[in-house]
Structure formats: structure tokens, C-alpha cells
Amino acid sequence: MELERLELKGMRVSGYRSLREFPGGEEVLEIGGVTTLIGKNDVGKSNVLRALKKALKNERMSKEDFTFREDTCEIFLYFRVPKTIRDEFSKEFGINSEEVEIRARYRYTKNRPEYFLNGKKSSYSKLRKYLPEVLFVPAVKDIQEELKFGRDTLVSELLLPIIEKTSEEKSRTETVYMLKRKLMDAIEKETSKIREMLKEELRRVWEEVEEVSIEVSELRLEKAFTPQITIKDKFSEKVSIIQRGSGIQRHLFLCLMEIYRKMKIGRGYILIVEEPEIYLHPGAQKRMCSLLREFSREGKVIISTHSTLFVDKSELEYTYLLSKEKGDTKVNQIDGSTLRKILEELEASPSDLLLSDGIILLEGPSDVAILKEFLRAIDWEYNVPMLPIGGSNIESLDPADLHRVNPNVALILDSDLKEGGEISDRKRELKRKFEEGGVKVYFWKKDGGYVRSIENLFDKKSIEEVMGVTIERDIEPYEDVSKLIDSRLKEKYGEGARYHKVKNGRKIAKRMVERKSVPKEVKEILMEISREFGLSV
């Protein structure tokens, strides 16, 4: 039985590229079954993944890897020690504990790290057999380099165990020729199994696959060699995987990793994938997402992504929004249960909150429908979802929690204006509460003054044209427009006629856009919000 590995539970980094102190001071980034890193480009997601890879694989650092040329870079990894290896681990290191800290310390003048176990000097050679295996799939990489036989490639991760097992059998009396022949025999035997597994896995995403080949050129022990993977489908001769589309190449990686998982049953591994969604259509992304979750049943999966699908399927407790402040990568941490509560109250998806440039909250579905029509008259192309907050939910939402989930949140409320021009006391109190929590609050305006609700922005002519009724006078700022339209509909069409706030409101707003009668204050509010969000100047 193969040795069980340490289980990664958390990490923190000091002095690696943009990770000056990540996630912050002595805090630890907790690692779950599937850990998801999100954020805009160049906020440091890849730095987190690569720092983890370097520490686990004893990789070198370049001088450019050190934060602003600081003297030291340290990567702290926190592990659970499985019961099955606790006794052996205790004998080897004199530590009888369920959890341990391994620290990789790099010096600016020395690019190989020193290793410390619970603060005591150790060595990578001693720790190596207890550390999880790492599979790293970068977002963009030359497929030929991935297929090249070397210790940093996916195929080598599959084939090296075969080579190593064969090597154990050789004797000192064997000639180089005999050794090479034995190695070739072993490779040919094992690649036949891999071919069948690859074919099986590829058929799950590409039904036309008929045959998969892995041809190895002459084995030269002193040099790398390149396995030539070719695929034959129902419509073509054998074609190298290099000449296939990037989507098929990406699927091949996942198929290889699935096979690796099957071949390494019982061994711990960490699968690190940058942007697993790239080159894949939505259906393939769903398959990829499912396969990653399958990996996580026994090991760890850590991804960076911009995909709404991957974020919406993520484990909320282990989903982290990264940002940059003065060149330093920061993580916006929020309790998973709190995030789940906010999502339920807003009836939103995680990607609405976590992948957007900001969020505009409105009181109801009709507000959202009307404002979305008004946007057609405004130069507004930002990734800012508009979500109905619901009148009863406003009171229960914690503005500080909203602000932590996404630093750019704005709330546009009905003023409940009374005759005489006064905003209701309840809405004034809500404005105070939310703005103290970091959420800016706005009220609808028209002709320089506040109005009761978004329907009070409607003009008389557009209502008449859409609803087929007559409005004798201009709409007052404090008037209940829904009731006004309802009453006119009943007068003309009978008691069964009524105003539908979403459907009819959207049509009236659309007509206003066509007539170019959207109040200028709508654009003014939205432009102010975009400036507050840092989206415009």
C-alpha cells in the first residue's frame, strides 16, 4: 500500500511578487476540496498558485520573484497529518500532532529554499515523501512543451512512475542496450493501457474518437523524448494532438489527469488549474467543472477563474475575491454562511456579486426592468448587475456584509415622497444605516427634485401611447403612479383591467427611450455611481 500524504488545509505567503503579506498578517488562506480564486486580471491569482507550486515542488526562485527585492520570501503551508501516517511521521520528525506547519524560506541571494517543520530546520528530501503530488495546468502553455517528457509536464507525471518501477528491477550487470530494451518494453506495455483510458475519457467529450495512439521515438536516457499523441476520428486519418483545436488539447489535459488520478489511487495530490474554462464551450465547461469536483473527493483542487459557471458551482466557504492595493494582492474574505444569506435575500448567484465591477440594488423587479430600458439611452457598458432587493429584505441586510462581498455597491431607493416634498423618515434612516456601512444610497430625481418612485420618472405622453389611456395632467412627484394608471385603465376597460408594473413599466420606459424623454437625472445618478465605483472619471 502506498504511503498516504499530508492534507493541505491552508497557506500564507510573505514576500513573493505581489504577495507582500498574503492573505494579511498572520491570517491563513483556508484550502477546501475545491478552492476558487477570482478577481480581475493582474491582481495576483497566478502568484498564489505558483507560490504554492514552488514550495511543494522545491522549485527555484528568480530575483524577480521577490517582492520589491526584499531579502526574504516565505511560504507557509498548513497540513493535517492523517492517522495512517501519524506514527511514522512522529518517528521520523519527533512530532506527534494532528496538524503541522511547513515553511519554505527563500533568500534573495540563494534561490533554493530552506525548509522548516513546526519552526525547526528540516529538509525537502526528508519531507518529500509526505508532501502531496502536484499537477499544475497553466492557462496558456505550448502544447508541445506539455507533451515533452520532463519532470514538469503532465505526461511525465504519468510515465515517470512506470520508468521508476522498471528501474528498480535492473541489475548492475545489465548492458545499456538491455536496460533501454526493458524500459521500452515497459513503456509500450503501459502506454497501451493509457491509450485505452485516454480513448475512453476523450469519448466522454468527443463521441467521434475511434483511436488514440502514443508513439515513442528511440529512448535516449540522457535526453528528453517527446511522445507523439495522435487521434483518429470517424472523419480523418490520424492527426497529431498538436494540430487539433485548443479545446481538444485542454480536454486531453483533463483526461490525462483523470487517468493519473485512477493510477494513483490512495496517493494524495493537489490539482492546480489556471482558468479551466479557456477554449471550452459551455457544455464542455460543465463537464470540466464536474470532473474537477470529482477530483476533489480524494484530493485538493485549486483554480483561478473568470467563469460565472465555475464561480456559481464553487464552495462558497473557499471562494476568495482577490484585489490589488498599492501593488499588493489582498483577499476579500467573508464568512461563507453570510455570503449564502446575502445570496438568498437578493435571489442572486455568486457570480453576480463576486465577478462584477459593482452592484446596483433596487427596490423591486419593476425598478430593474425599467432601469434596464433606460440604460439604452445612456452610454453604460459596465459589468454591473442590477438586482431587486425587495422591500422587506432591505431592513435585514447588513450593509457592511454587502460591502465586504463587493466593495462597489450602490442602492437606489424609492423616496416614498409625501406631498410637500419630504422623504419618508424610514427611507432617511435606511440611507443613514447603509451609508455608515459603506453603501452609497440614492433617490430618484426629476426636474431637480426628488420623486416618489421610479414610475414618477414616466412622462404623460409615453404612458398614454403605451397604455391607451388619457392622463389629464402632468404627474406629480409625490403621486402613486401605479394607482393612477390602474384607475385610468379601469375607467376605460372595466374592473378587470390593471397595470402590470414589470411588463407595462418596461414598455413605457422603452417608449421614453424612443422619444428621447428619459430624465437627465437618471444619467446623472448612474454616472455618479460609475465614478464612485472607479469605472469612469
N, C-alpha and C positions, 0 to 999 in steps of 0.2 A: 504494500500500500504506500502511495506517495505521501510525502510529508505535507500536512496542512500548513497554510500560510497565515501570517498576521493579517488581520482585517482592518483596513484603513477606516478611521472614524472622523478624522479632522486634520486640518493643516493651517499653518500660518507662515508668512514669508516676510523677511526683513532684508531690504537692500537689493532686490532683483528687479532690474529695469524700472517699470512704473510702480512696482510693489514696494514702496519705501517701508511702510508698515501695514501689512495686509493680513486680515481684514481691518485691523485697527488695534494698536497697542498690544495687549495680551489676549485679545479675543481670538477665537478659533473659528474657522470656517468649517462647519459640520458637514460631513460627507454621508449621503444616504445611499440607497440602492441605485437610484438614478439621480445624479446631481446636475442641475442645469444652470449654466451661466448665460445671462442675457445682458444686453446693453448695446449702445451704438458702436460703430466701427472705431477702432483705435482707443478703446477705454481700458484695455489690458486683459481681456478674456484669454487670449492666447498666452499671455505671460503667466497666468495662473496655471494653465495646463502644462506648459513647458517647464515651469519650475518644479512641478510635481514629478514630471518625467525625469528631469535631470537628477533629482535626489534619489529616486527609486532605481535608476539605472547607472548611477555613479558616473554621470556624463561631465565632460569638461565645461568650463565657462570661458567665454571670451571677455576681454576687458570691457567691451560694450555692454555686457550683461549686468555690470554693477551700476546701481543707482547713482547717477551723478558722480561716478568714480569714487564712491565711498569704499573704505578699506575692506569691509566685510559684508558678505551676503550669507544669510542663514535661512534654511528651510526646515521648519519643524513639522514632523509628521506624527500623528497620534493614532495608536493601534490598539485593538483588542486582541489579547492573546487567547486563542481557542483552548479549551480544556484539553484537547487531544495532544497538544504540544507543550502544555504548561510545565510539566515535569522536566522534559528535555530542555526547554528554554531556561528553566531555573538552574539546571545543572551546568549549562553552557555559560550563563551570564551571572548566576547568583542572584537572580531577580525572580521572586515568586509573587507575581502581580497579575491582575486581570487586564490592566492597561499599562502601556509603556509609551515613552516619547523617544523618537529617533530624530536626531538633529544632524543635518548636513551643513557644515560650515565651510564656505569658500573664502579664500583670501585673494585680494587683488593681485598679489604677486605670485599666487600659486593657484592654477586653475583646476586642480583636482581637489575634491572636498575631503575634510576630516569628518569622521562620524562619531557621534556621541549617543550612548544609550542611557536614558534617565540621567543625563548630565555627566556620565562617566565615559572617558575616551574608549572607543571601540574601533572596529574596522569593518569596511564593507565586505571583505572576504568572509568574515565570520557571520555577518548579518544576512548576507545574500540569500542563503537557502531558506530563510524565514520570510523574506520580502515577497509580496505578490508579483506575479508576472505582469508586464506592461505591454499592451497593444496600443499603439498610437497611430491614428489616422489623421493626417493634416488636411486642411481644407483644400489646398492646391499643391500637388506634387507630381512630378514627372512619373507617369505610369511605368516607364522603363526602369527608373530607379527603384520603384516599389517592387518590381519583379526581379530585380537583381539580387543574387544570393549574397547577403551580407547581414551582419548582426543587427541592423536597424530596419530591416524590411519584414513585411508581413509573411511573405513566402518562406523566408529563412526561419521565422518563428515556427513554421510548420515542419520544415525539413531538418532543422538542426537536431531535434531530439532523435530523429532516425539515424543521422550520421553519428551522433554521440553513442547511441546504443550499439551500433555496429563497431565503433572504435573500441569499445570495451572488450570485444571478442578477439581482437587481433593479438597476435603474439610477436615477440621481438624477432622471430626467425622469418617472418613473412617478408617477401620482397615488396617493393613499392608497387610493382605490377599487380601482384596478388591482392594487395590491400586495395588498390584502385578498383580491381575487378569486383572484390567483395562489396565495396561501397556502391559501385554502380548497380550490382545485383540488388542490393538492399533498396536503393533509391527507386529502381524500376519496379520492384515489388510493391513498395509503399505508395508510389505515385499512381499505380493502378487503382488503389483504394481511394486515393484523393480524387482521381478523375471521376469515379462513380459518385462520390459525395458531392463534388462540385456540380456535376450534371444534375443531380437530384435537387440541390439548392437553387441552381440557376433556373430550373424548370418551374420553380415556385413563382418566379417573377417574369419568366420569358418562356412561354409554352413551346415555342418553335425549336428550342435547342434539341439537337439529336445526338451530338457527340462533343466531348471535351478531350483535348489531348494535352499532355505535358511532355515535351521532348527536351532532354538534357544533352547538351553538347559534351564533348570529351571532358572528363573530370581532370582538372589540374589542381592538386591540393594547395599549391602555393598561390593560386589566383581565384578570384570570384568567377562564378559562371552564371549564365542567365537562362533560367527555364523558359522555353518558348511555349506559352499557353495559347492554344488555338481553339476556336469554337466553330462547329459546323451546324448550321440550322437547316430548315427544310428548303430554303431558297438559295443557298450558296454553297460554295466549296469551303474548305477550312480557311478561316481568316484569323489572323493574329488578334488577340485581345487589344493590342495597341491601336489597331485600326478600327476598332469598334467605338461606339459613342461613349462619352464620358459617363453617361448614366449606367451603361452596362459595366464599365470599369468600376464604378462605385458599388454596384451590386456585387461584382466579383469580390471586392474587399469584404463586404458583409458576409458573403458565402464562405470565404476563407476563414473569417473569424468564427463563423458558426461551426465550421469543421474543427478549427482549433479548440473551441470550447468542448466539442464532443471528444476530441482526442485527449484532452487534459482534464477529464472528469476527476474531481477530488482535489485539484490544484486551484489555489486562489489566483485571481487575475484582476487587473484593472483595465478596462477598455476606455480609452480617451479618444473622443472623436470631435474634430472641429467641423462645425456646420454640416451635420449629417444630411441636411436637406438638399445640398447643392447637386445640380444636374438631374434631379429626380422630379417626375411629375407627381401630382397629389396622391394618386393611388400608391405609387412606389414609396412615397414618404410615409404613408400609413404603415406599409409593410416594414419599412426601416424602423419606425417607432416601435412597432410590435416586437421586432427582433431585438432591439436594444433592451426593452423591458424583460424579454426572455433571458437575455444575458444577466440581467441584474438579480435574477433569482438565486444565483450562486455566487456572483462576484459583484464588482462595482462598475458602474458606467458613469462617466463624467463627460458632458457635452457642452459646447458653446453653440448658440443658435440664434437666428433671426426669424425662425419659422413660427407662425402662430399655432400651427398644428402641434409642434413639439412642446411649445410652452403650455398650450391648453391641456396636454396629456401629462404634464410634468408632476412630480411630487412637490406640492406647494411648500412643504417644510424645508425642502432642499433646492429651492429655486431662488437664485440670487441676481438682483439687478445691480450691475456694475456701472460706475460713472467715474469721471476724472475731475479732480480738483487741483489746480495748480500743478498739473503733471503727474499727480499721484492717483493711483487706482483706489477707489473707495467702493465699499459694498453697502447697499441699502438693505439692511436686514429688518425683517418684520416677522413676527410670530405667524406661523402657518395657519393657526386657528383664527387669528384676527383677520388675515387675508381672506380666508374662506368665508368668514362672516360678512365682510365687505362685499365680496362677490355675490353672495346670496341676496344681500339687501339691494344691490344695484342690478341684479339679474344679468351680470356681465361675465365674460370669460377672462381668464388670467391674462391673455394677450392684450385685451382692451386696456388693462391697467399697466401692464409691465413693458409692453413693446411700443407704446405710443409716445409721441412727443409731448403729450399732455392730455388732460381730460377736461371736458366741459360738462358739468352736471346741470340738468334742467329739471323742472318740477314734474313733468309728465310726458307720456308718449306723444301727445299732440304738440307740445313745445318742440320736441325733437324733429317731428315731421315737418313742422312749419319752418323751423330754422334751417333745416337741410335744403329746403326750397329757396329760402332767402340767400343761401350761400352761392347759388348760381349767379347772383348779381354782384358778387364780391370776389375779389382776387384772393381766394382762400384755397390753398392746396396742401395744407399741413396734415400730418398724420395725427389728428386729434379727434378721437371718438367722442360723440355726444350721447350721453346716457341719461335716461329718465331716473330721477332719484326717488320719485314717489312721495307724495305729501306726508304720509305717516312715517316714512323712513328717515326724513330729514332730521327729526328730533333725536333719533337713536344713533346716527352716525357720529363717530368721533373724528373731528377734522384733523387732529394730529396723526391718527392712523392713516387717513387718506393721504396726507402729505408725505408720510414715510413710504407708502406704496409707490407714489409717483410725486416727485417734488413740484410738478406743474399741474395743479388742479384749480379750476375756477368754477364758481357756482353762480348761475343766473336765476334769480328768483322772481316770482310774481310779487309785486309790492303790496297787493291787496289794498290798493289806494282807496281812500274814502273821499267823499265829496268835500272839497276844501283843500285837497292836495296833501294829505298826510299819509305817510307809510304806516302800516299797522304796527303796533307795539311788538307783536310776535315776530314779525319779519325783521324789525330793528334788532331784537335780541338774537335772532339767528345770525344776522350779519356780524354782530359783535363776537358771538361764540366761534364762528368759523374763521373769522379773520385773526382772532387770537391764536387759533390752531394752525395758521399759515395758509389758509384757503381764502383767496380774494372773492368777494361777493359783489355782484352787480344786479341792478334792477333795470327793467326795460324802460326806455325813454322814447318820447316822440315830441317834436317841435320844442325841444329844450326842456321838457318837464317829464316827470315820472308818469307812467301809466299803470293801470291795474294789473294787466297780464299781457301775454304775447298777442292775444287776439285784438287788443286795443291798438295794435300797430296796423290793423287792416284799414284800408280806405273804403269809403262808402261805395264808390263805383265798382271796385272789384267784387265786393260782396254781392251787389245787385246782379252783375253779369254772371257770376257763377251759380248763385242760389236762385235766381229768377224771382226775386222779391224786390220791394221798394223800401228804401230807407230814407225817411223824410228829411233827416238832418245829419250833420257830421257826428261821429262817435265821440262821446265824452271820455276823458282819460280815466275816470273812475267807474265807467259803466260796465256792467256784466254783459259782454258781447255775445256770449253763447246764449244767454236767455233772450237777448234782443232778437237774434236771428231765429231762434226757436219760435218766438211769438209771431214773427212775420210769416214763417212757414206755415204755422197753424192757421193763421188768418186766411192764407191763400189756398192751402191744400188740405186743410182739415186737421183734426186732432192727432191723426197717425203720423203726420209729418214731423220730423225732428232734425236738428243739426247734429251731424257726426263730427266730433272735434278733430279726429285724426284725418279721416277721409276728406271731409269738406274743407277742413283747415288747410290741408296740403294743396287742394285745388285753388283756394283763394290766394294762398301765398304764391303759387305758380303763376296765377294771372297777374299778380302785382309785379312779379319779375318781368313778365312780358310787357307790362305797361310802364315799366321803369318807375314804379311808385313805392319801392321799398324805402322806408325812412332812413335817412343818412345816419341816424343814431345807431342802427344795427351794425353798420360797418365800423363805426367809431368804437363800439364796445368790443367787437371782435379784434380790431386792430390793437386795442389796448391790451387785450388778453394775449395776443401773439407777442407783443413786446414784453409783457410780464413773463412769458414762457421762454423768452430769449430766441424767438423764431424770426423776428423782424426787428428793424431799427427805426 
